[in-house]
Amino acid sequence: MTKKTYNLFFLIIFSLFKSSFSTKKIMIIEGDNLDVAIKNSIESKFKLFLIFHVKNCPYCTRALKVLKEQIVKNFEEEEELFFGSIDLDNQLNIWLGFRFNITKIPYIILIENNKMYHFESQFEESLVLKFINEEKNMEDGENIPEPVTFKTKFKIAVKELTESMEGLMNKIGINVRWNNTMSYILLFIFFFLFVYIESKILEKCKSIFKFNKNNINNSEKKYKNEKKKENEPKINKEEKKIKKE
């Protein structure tokens, strides 16, 4: 390899190595990773641009394309800005819609200085760039909502069950006003039924296991007795007769 060829090869490798680290990418965020990203944003004092989307949404598809092909490229050298993509169809992100009270998609926010700012304009490159770069007024920012607790999840489940049962009652013509108390009672009945059925299944499994274990032990004993008989010295009839005489 000549010196000229070596230098050219080195330049190609170096350019590829540099581009692989300089190209800013959109992070795919799932579940608890969002809280990690928010925590790092607050502690390291960098901006976090988040887009919430679903798969079968043409507006989301277009926004993601513009974000990836146009907007992100403007911040390749920016070290204090990160982009995150959150798929609300993902089961790990199912409660984020309730947490951020998302009523429309794509839902876009910018987290900066421990505050949350909403992007309300049409998703165009110039408008998004302005939204990211403009100086924010702290008073216009909202507090970042806390993660959804088990208590909140349970309340949401009860509310949805109440609405479903009320719709079912109206559909079948039963004139009963279904409320949250009835939903709580129904959930507890289902819970105790589940526990009871589960205990019966476990009890049956234990009895089957015990029966099989006894059969195995009996089979082992039988096998050992047969082996013992086979290993005993065989005495022919004549020897037995001699012994009798």
MODELLER restraints for C-alpha pairs under 7 A, 6 or more apart:
rsr = mdl.restraints
at = mdl.atoms
rsr.add(forms.Gaussian(group=physical.xy_distance, feature=features.Distance(at['CA:22:A'], at['CA:76:A']), mean=6.08, stdev=0.5))
rsr.add(forms.Gaussian(group=physical.xy_distance, feature=features.Distance(at['CA:22:A'], at['CA:77:A']), mean=6.75, stdev=0.5))
rsr.add(forms.Gaussian(group=physical.xy_distance, feature=features.Distance(at['CA:23:A'], at['CA:76:A']), mean=5.57, stdev=0.5))
rsr.add(forms.Gaussian(group=physical.xy_distance, feature=features.Distance(at['CA:24:A'], at['CA:72:A']), mean=6.65, stdev=0.5))
rsr.add(forms.Gaussian(group=physical.xy_distance, feature=features.Distance(at['CA:24:A'], at['CA:76:A']), mean=5.11, stdev=0.5))
rsr.add(forms.Gaussian(group=physical.xy_distance, feature=features.Distance(at['CA:26:A'], at['CA:83:A']), mean=4.97, stdev=0.5))
rsr.add(forms.Gaussian(group=physical.xy_distance, feature=features.Distance(at['CA:26:A'], at['CA:84:A']), mean=5.34, stdev=0.5))
rsr.add(forms.Gaussian(group=physical.xy_distance, feature=features.Distance(at['CA:26:A'], at['CA:85:A']), mean=6.45, stdev=0.5))
rsr.add(forms.Gaussian(group=physical.xy_distance, feature=features.Distance(at['CA:27:A'], at['CA:83:A']), mean=6.09, stdev=0.5))
rsr.add(forms.Gaussian(group=physical.xy_distance, feature=features.Distance(at['CA:27:A'], at['CA:84:A']), mean=4.57, stdev=0.5))
rsr.add(forms.Gaussian(group=physical.xy_distance, feature=features.Distance(at['CA:27:A'], at['CA:85:A']), mean=5.97, stdev=0.5))
rsr.add(forms.Gaussian(group=physical.xy_distance, feature=features.Distance(at['CA:28:A'], at['CA:84:A']), mean=5.90, stdev=0.5))
rsr.add(forms.Gaussian(group=physical.xy_distance, feature=features.Distance(at['CA:28:A'], at['CA:85:A']), mean=4.97, stdev=0.5))
rsr.add(forms.Gaussian(group=physical.xy_distance, feature=features.Distance(at['CA:28:A'], at['CA:86:A']), mean=6.24, stdev=0.5))
rsr.add(forms.Gaussian(group=physical.xy_distance, feature=features.Distance(at['CA:29:A'], at['CA:84:A']), mean=6.24, stdev=0.5))
rsr.add(forms.Gaussian(group=physical.xy_distance, feature=features.Distance(at['CA:29:A'], at['CA:85:A']), mean=5.95, stdev=0.5))
rsr.add(forms.Gaussian(group=physical.xy_distance, feature=features.Distance(at['CA:29:A'], at['CA:86:A']), mean=5.37, stdev=0.5))
rsr.add(forms.Gaussian(group=physical.xy_distance, feature=features.Distance(at['CA:30:A'], at['CA:86:A']), mean=6.66, stdev=0.5))
rsr.add(forms.Gaussian(group=physical.xy_distance, feature=features.Distance(at['CA:30:A'], at['CA:92:A']), mean=5.98, stdev=0.5))
rsr.add(forms.Gaussian(group=physical.xy_distance, feature=features.Distance(at['CA:30:A'], at['CA:93:A']), mean=6.07, stdev=0.5))
rsr.add(forms.Gaussian(group=physical.xy_distance, feature=features.Distance(at['CA:31:A'], at['CA:92:A']), mean=4.76, stdev=0.5))
rsr.add(forms.Gaussian(group=physical.xy_distance, feature=features.Distance(at['CA:31:A'], at['CA:93:A']), mean=5.16, stdev=0.5))
rsr.add(forms.Gaussian(group=physical.xy_distance, feature=features.Distance(at['CA:41:A'], at['CA:47:A']), mean=6.32, stdev=0.5))
rsr.add(forms.Gaussian(group=physical.xy_distance, feature=features.Distance(at['CA:41:A'], at['CA:48:A']), mean=6.46, stdev=0.5))
rsr.add(forms.Gaussian(group=physical.xy_distance, feature=features.Distance(at['CA:42:A'], at['CA:113:A']), mean=6.28, stdev=0.5))
rsr.add(forms.Gaussian(group=physical.xy_distance, feature=features.Distance(at['CA:42:A'], at['CA:114:A']), mean=5.54, stdev=0.5))
rsr.add(forms.Gaussian(group=physical.xy_distance, feature=features.Distance(at['CA:45:A'], at['CA:113:A']), mean=6.35, stdev=0.5))
rsr.add(forms.Gaussian(group=physical.xy_distance, feature=features.Distance(at['CA:46:A'], at['CA:80:A']), mean=4.44, stdev=0.5))
rsr.add(forms.Gaussian(group=physical.xy_distance, feature=features.Distance(at['CA:46:A'], at['CA:81:A']), mean=5.62, stdev=0.5))
rsr.add(forms.Gaussian(group=physical.xy_distance, feature=features.Distance(at['CA:46:A'], at['CA:112:A']), mean=6.72, stdev=0.5))
rsr.add(forms.Gaussian(group=physical.xy_distance, feature=features.Distance(at['CA:47:A'], at['CA:80:A']), mean=6.02, stdev=0.5))
rsr.add(forms.Gaussian(group=physical.xy_distance, feature=features.Distance(at['CA:47:A'], at['CA:81:A']), mean=4.64, stdev=0.5))
rsr.add(forms.Gaussian(group=physical.xy_distance, feature=features.Distance(at['CA:47:A'], at['CA:82:A']), mean=6.32, stdev=0.5))
rsr.add(forms.Gaussian(group=physical.xy_distance, feature=features.Distance(at['CA:47:A'], at['CA:110:A']), mean=6.86, stdev=0.5))
rsr.add(forms.Gaussian(group=physical.xy_distance, feature=features.Distance(at['CA:47:A'], at['CA:111:A']), mean=5.71, stdev=0.5))
rsr.add(forms.Gaussian(group=physical.xy_distance, feature=features.Distance(at['CA:47:A'], at['CA:112:A']), mean=4.92, stdev=0.5))
rsr.add(forms.Gaussian(group=physical.xy_distance, feature=features.Distance(at['CA:48:A'], at['CA:81:A']), mean=5.92, stdev=0.5))
rsr.add(forms.Gaussian(group=physical.xy_distance, feature=features.Distance(at['CA:48:A'], at['CA:82:A']), mean=5.04, stdev=0.5))
rsr.add(forms.Gaussian(group=physical.xy_distance, feature=features.Distance(at['CA:48:A'], at['CA:83:A']), mean=5.96, stdev=0.5))
rsr.add(forms.Gaussian(group=physical.xy_distance, feature=features.Distance(at['CA:48:A'], at['CA:110:A']), mean=5.62, stdev=0.5))
rsr.add(forms.Gaussian(group=physical.xy_distance, feature=features.Distance(at['CA:48:A'], at['CA:111:A']), mean=5.00, stdev=0.5))
rsr.add(forms.Gaussian(group=physical.xy_distance, feature=features.Distance(at['CA:48:A'], at['CA:112:A']), mean=6.73, stdev=0.5))
rsr.add(forms.Gaussian(group=physical.xy_distance, feature=features.Distance(at['CA:49:A'], at['CA:82:A']), mean=6.15, stdev=0.5))
rsr.add(forms.Gaussian(group=physical.xy_distance, feature=features.Distance(at['CA:49:A'], at['CA:83:A']), mean=4.76, stdev=0.5))
rsr.add(forms.Gaussian(group=physical.xy_distance, feature=features.Distance(at['CA:49:A'], at['CA:84:A']), mean=6.07, stdev=0.5))
rsr.add(forms.Gaussian(group=physical.xy_distance, feature=features.Distance(at['CA:49:A'], at['CA:109:A']), mean=6.10, stdev=0.5))
rsr.add(forms.Gaussian(group=physical.xy_distance, feature=features.Distance(at['CA:49:A'], at['CA:110:A']), mean=4.54, stdev=0.5))
rsr.add(forms.Gaussian(group=physical.xy_distance, feature=features.Distance(at['CA:49:A'], at['CA:111:A']), mean=6.46, stdev=0.5))
rsr.add(forms.Gaussian(group=physical.xy_distance, feature=features.Distance(at['CA:50:A'], at['CA:83:A']), mean=6.01, stdev=0.5))
rsr.add(forms.Gaussian(group=physical.xy_distance, feature=features.Distance(at['CA:50:A'], at['CA:84:A']), mean=4.74, stdev=0.5))
rsr.add(forms.Gaussian(group=physical.xy_distance, feature=features.Distance(at['CA:50:A'], at['CA:85:A']), mean=5.95, stdev=0.5))
rsr.add(forms.Gaussian(group=physical.xy_distance, feature=features.Distance(at['CA:50:A'], at['CA:108:A']), mean=5.73, stdev=0.5))
rsr.add(forms.Gaussian(group=physical.xy_distance, feature=features.Distance(at['CA:50:A'], at['CA:109:A']), mean=5.42, stdev=0.5))
rsr.add(forms.Gaussian(group=physical.xy_distance, feature=features.Distance(at['CA:50:A'], at['CA:110:A']), mean=6.22, stdev=0.5))
rsr.add(forms.Gaussian(group=physical.xy_distance, feature=features.Distance(at['CA:51:A'], at['CA:84:A']), mean=6.42, stdev=0.5))
rsr.add(forms.Gaussian(group=physical.xy_distance, feature=features.Distance(at['CA:51:A'], at['CA:85:A']), mean=5.18, stdev=0.5))
rsr.add(forms.Gaussian(group=physical.xy_distance, feature=features.Distance(at['CA:51:A'], at['CA:86:A']), mean=6.17, stdev=0.5))
rsr.add(forms.Gaussian(group=physical.xy_distance, feature=features.Distance(at['CA:51:A'], at['CA:106:A']), mean=6.53, stdev=0.5))
rsr.add(forms.Gaussian(group=physical.xy_distance, feature=features.Distance(at['CA:51:A'], at['CA:107:A']), mean=5.76, stdev=0.5))
rsr.add(forms.Gaussian(group=physical.xy_distance, feature=features.Distance(at['CA:51:A'], at['CA:108:A']), mean=4.57, stdev=0.5))
rsr.add(forms.Gaussian(group=physical.xy_distance, feature=features.Distance(at['CA:51:A'], at['CA:109:A']), mean=6.73, stdev=0.5))
rsr.add(forms.Gaussian(group=physical.xy_distance, feature=features.Distance(at['CA:52:A'], at['CA:85:A']), mean=6.26, stdev=0.5))
rsr.add(forms.Gaussian(group=physical.xy_distance, feature=features.Distance(at['CA:52:A'], at['CA:86:A']), mean=4.78, stdev=0.5))
rsr.add(forms.Gaussian(group=physical.xy_distance, feature=features.Distance(at['CA:52:A'], at['CA:87:A']), mean=6.08, stdev=0.5))
rsr.add(forms.Gaussian(group=physical.xy_distance, feature=features.Distance(at['CA:52:A'], at['CA:88:A']), mean=6.59, stdev=0.5))
rsr.add(forms.Gaussian(group=physical.xy_distance, feature=features.Distance(at['CA:52:A'], at['CA:105:A']), mean=6.89, stdev=0.5))
rsr.add(forms.Gaussian(group=physical.xy_distance, feature=features.Distance(at['CA:52:A'], at['CA:106:A']), mean=5.59, stdev=0.5))
rsr.add(forms.Gaussian(group=physical.xy_distance, feature=features.Distance(at['CA:52:A'], at['CA:107:A']), mean=4.97, stdev=0.5))
rsr.add(forms.Gaussian(group=physical.xy_distance, feature=features.Distance(at['CA:52:A'], at['CA:108:A']), mean=6.31, stdev=0.5))
rsr.add(forms.Gaussian(group=physical.xy_distance, feature=features.Distance(at['CA:53:A'], at['CA:60:A']), mean=5.62, stdev=0.5))
rsr.add(forms.Gaussian(group=physical.xy_distance, feature=features.Distance(at['CA:53:A'], at['CA:86:A']), mean=6.29, stdev=0.5))
rsr.add(forms.Gaussian(group=physical.xy_distance, feature=features.Distance(at['CA:53:A'], at['CA:87:A']), mean=5.23, stdev=0.5))
rsr.add(forms.Gaussian(group=physical.xy_distance, feature=features.Distance(at['CA:53:A'], at['CA:88:A']), mean=5.91, stdev=0.5))
rsr.add(forms.Gaussian(group=physical.xy_distance, feature=features.Distance(at['CA:53:A'], at['CA:105:A']), mean=5.95, stdev=0.5))
rsr.add(forms.Gaussian(group=physical.xy_distance, feature=features.Distance(at['CA:53:A'], at['CA:106:A']), mean=5.00, stdev=0.5))
rsr.add(forms.Gaussian(group=physical.xy_distance, feature=features.Distance(at['CA:53:A'], at['CA:107:A']), mean=6.77, stdev=0.5))
rsr.add(forms.Gaussian(group=physical.xy_distance, feature=features.Distance(at['CA:54:A'], at['CA:60:A']), mean=6.78, stdev=0.5))
rsr.add(forms.Gaussian(group=physical.xy_distance, feature=features.Distance(at['CA:54:A'], at['CA:87:A']), mean=5.54, stdev=0.5))
rsr.add(forms.Gaussian(group=physical.xy_distance, feature=features.Distance(at['CA:54:A'], at['CA:88:A']), mean=5.50, stdev=0.5))
rsr.add(forms.Gaussian(group=physical.xy_distance, feature=features.Distance(at['CA:54:A'], at['CA:89:A']), mean=5.67, stdev=0.5))
rsr.add(forms.Gaussian(group=physical.xy_distance, feature=features.Distance(at['CA:59:A'], at['CA:106:A']), mean=6.87, stdev=0.5))
rsr.add(forms.Gaussian(group=physical.xy_distance, feature=features.Distance(at['CA:60:A'], at['CA:105:A']), mean=6.86, stdev=0.5))
rsr.add(forms.Gaussian(group=physical.xy_distance, feature=features.Distance(at['CA:60:A'], at['CA:106:A']), mean=5.24, stdev=0.5))
rsr.add(forms.Gaussian(group=physical.xy_distance, feature=features.Distance(at['CA:63:A'], at['CA:123:A']), mean=6.24, stdev=0.5))
rsr.add(forms.Gaussian(group=physical.xy_distance, feature=features.Distance(at['CA:70:A'], at['CA:125:A']), mean=6.87, stdev=0.5))
rsr.add(forms.Gaussian(group=physical.xy_distance, feature=features.Distance(at['CA:71:A'], at['CA:125:A']), mean=6.12, stdev=0.5))
rsr.add(forms.Gaussian(group=physical.xy_distance, feature=features.Distance(at['CA:87:A'], at['CA:93:A']), mean=6.96, stdev=0.5))
rsr.add(forms.Gaussian(group=physical.xy_distance, feature=features.Distance(at['CA:88:A'], at['CA:94:A']), mean=5.93, stdev=0.5))
rsr.add(forms.Gaussian(group=physical.xy_distance, feature=features.Distance(at['CA:95:A'], at['CA:148:A']), mean=6.89, stdev=0.5))
rsr.add(forms.Gaussian(group=physical.xy_distance, feature=features.Distance(at['CA:99:A'], at['CA:145:A']), mean=6.38, stdev=0.5))
rsr.add(forms.Gaussian(group=physical.xy_distance, feature=features.Distance(at['CA:99:A'], at['CA:147:A']), mean=6.41, stdev=0.5))
rsr.add(forms.Gaussian(group=physical.xy_distance, feature=features.Distance(at['CA:99:A'], at['CA:148:A']), mean=5.90, stdev=0.5))
rsr.add(forms.Gaussian(group=physical.xy_distance, feature=features.Distance(at['CA:100:A'], at['CA:145:A']), mean=6.50, stdev=0.5))
rsr.add(forms.Gaussian(group=physical.xy_distance, feature=features.Distance(at['CA:108:A'], at['CA:118:A']), mean=6.19, stdev=0.5))
rsr.add(forms.Gaussian(group=physical.xy_distance, feature=features.Distance(at['CA:108:A'], at['CA:119:A']), mean=5.51, stdev=0.5))
rsr.add(forms.Gaussian(group=physical.xy_distance, feature=features.Distance(at['CA:109:A'], at['CA:116:A']), mean=6.46, stdev=0.5))
rsr.add(forms.Gaussian(group=physical.xy_distance, feature=features.Distance(at['CA:109:A'], at['CA:117:A']), mean=5.42, stdev=0.5))
rsr.add(forms.Gaussian(group=physical.xy_distance, feature=features.Distance(at['CA:109:A'], at['CA:118:A']), mean=4.60, stdev=0.5))
rsr.add(forms.Gaussian(group=physical.xy_distance, feature=features.Distance(at['CA:109:A'], at['CA:119:A']), mean=5.79, stdev=0.5))
rsr.add(forms.Gaussian(group=physical.xy_distance, feature=features.Distance(at['CA:110:A'], at['CA:116:A']), mean=5.77, stdev=0.5))
rsr.add(forms.Gaussian(group=physical.xy_distance, feature=features.Distance(at['CA:110:A'], at['CA:117:A']), mean=5.14, stdev=0.5))
rsr.add(forms.Gaussian(group=physical.xy_distance, feature=features.Distance(at['CA:110:A'], at['CA:118:A']), mean=6.61, stdev=0.5))
rsr.add(forms.Gaussian(group=physical.xy_distance, feature=features.Distance(at['CA:111:A'], at['CA:117:A']), mean=6.38, stdev=0.5))
rsr.add(forms.Gaussian(group=physical.xy_distance, feature=features.Distance(at['CA:115:A'], at['CA:141:A']), mean=5.20, stdev=0.5))
rsr.add(forms.Gaussian(group=physical.xy_distance, feature=features.Distance(at['CA:115:A'], at['CA:142:A']), mean=5.51, stdev=0.5))
rsr.add(forms.Gaussian(group=physical.xy_distance, feature=features.Distance(at['CA:115:A'], at['CA:143:A']), mean=5.41, stdev=0.5))
rsr.add(forms.Gaussian(group=physical.xy_distance, feature=features.Distance(at['CA:115:A'], at['CA:144:A']), mean=6.18, stdev=0.5))
rsr.add(forms.Gaussian(group=physical.xy_distance, feature=features.Distance(at['CA:116:A'], at['CA:141:A']), mean=5.24, stdev=0.5))
rsr.add(forms.Gaussian(group=physical.xy_distance, feature=features.Distance(at['CA:116:A'], at['CA:142:A']), mean=4.97, stdev=0.5))
rsr.add(forms.Gaussian(group=physical.xy_distance, feature=features.Distance(at['CA:116:A'], at['CA:143:A']), mean=6.11, stdev=0.5))
rsr.add(forms.Gaussian(group=physical.xy_distance, feature=features.Distance(at['CA:116:A'], at['CA:144:A']), mean=5.83, stdev=0.5))
rsr.add(forms.Gaussian(group=physical.xy_distance, feature=features.Distance(at['CA:117:A'], at['CA:141:A']), mean=5.19, stdev=0.5))
rsr.add(forms.Gaussian(group=physical.xy_distance, feature=features.Distance(at['CA:117:A'], at['CA:142:A']), mean=6.51, stdev=0.5))
rsr.add(forms.Gaussian(group=physical.xy_distance, feature=features.Distance(at['CA:158:A'], at['CA:180:A']), mean=6.52, stdev=0.5))
rsr.add(forms.Gaussian(group=physical.xy_distance, feature=features.Distance(at['CA:158:A'], at['CA:183:A']), mean=6.07, stdev=0.5))
rsr.add(forms.Gaussian(group=physical.xy_distance, feature=features.Distance(at['CA:158:A'], at['CA:184:A']), mean=6.84, stdev=0.5))
rsr.add(forms.Gaussian(group=physical.xy_distance, feature=features.Distance(at['CA:159:A'], at['CA:180:A']), mean=6.71, stdev=0.5))
rsr.add(forms.Gaussian(group=physical.xy_distance, feature=features.Distance(at['CA:161:A'], at['CA:183:A']), mean=6.47, stdev=0.5))
rsr.add(forms.Gaussian(group=physical.xy_distance, feature=features.Distance(at['CA:162:A'], at['CA:178:A']), mean=6.41, stdev=0.5))
rsr.add(forms.Gaussian(group=physical.xy_distance, feature=features.Distance(at['CA:162:A'], at['CA:179:A']), mean=5.93, stdev=0.5))
rsr.add(forms.Gaussian(group=physical.xy_distance, feature=features.Distance(at['CA:162:A'], at['CA:180:A']), mean=5.85, stdev=0.5))
rsr.add(forms.Gaussian(group=physical.xy_distance, feature=features.Distance(at['CA:162:A'], at['CA:183:A']), mean=5.81, stdev=0.5))
rsr.add(forms.Gaussian(group=physical.xy_distance, feature=features.Distance(at['CA:165:A'], at['CA:178:A']), mean=6.69, stdev=0.5))
rsr.add(forms.Gaussian(group=physical.xy_distance, feature=features.Distance(at['CA:166:A'], at['CA:177:A']), mean=6.86, stdev=0.5))
rsr.add(forms.Gaussian(group=physical.xy_distance, feature=features.Distance(at['CA:166:A'], at['CA:178:A']), mean=5.28, stdev=0.5))
rsr.add(forms.Gaussian(group=physical.xy_distance, feature=features.Distance(at['CA:169:A'], at['CA:175:A']), mean=6.98, stdev=0.5))
rsr.add(forms.Gaussian(group=physical.xy_distance, feature=features.Distance(at['CA:169:A'], at['CA:176:A']), mean=6.77, stdev=0.5))
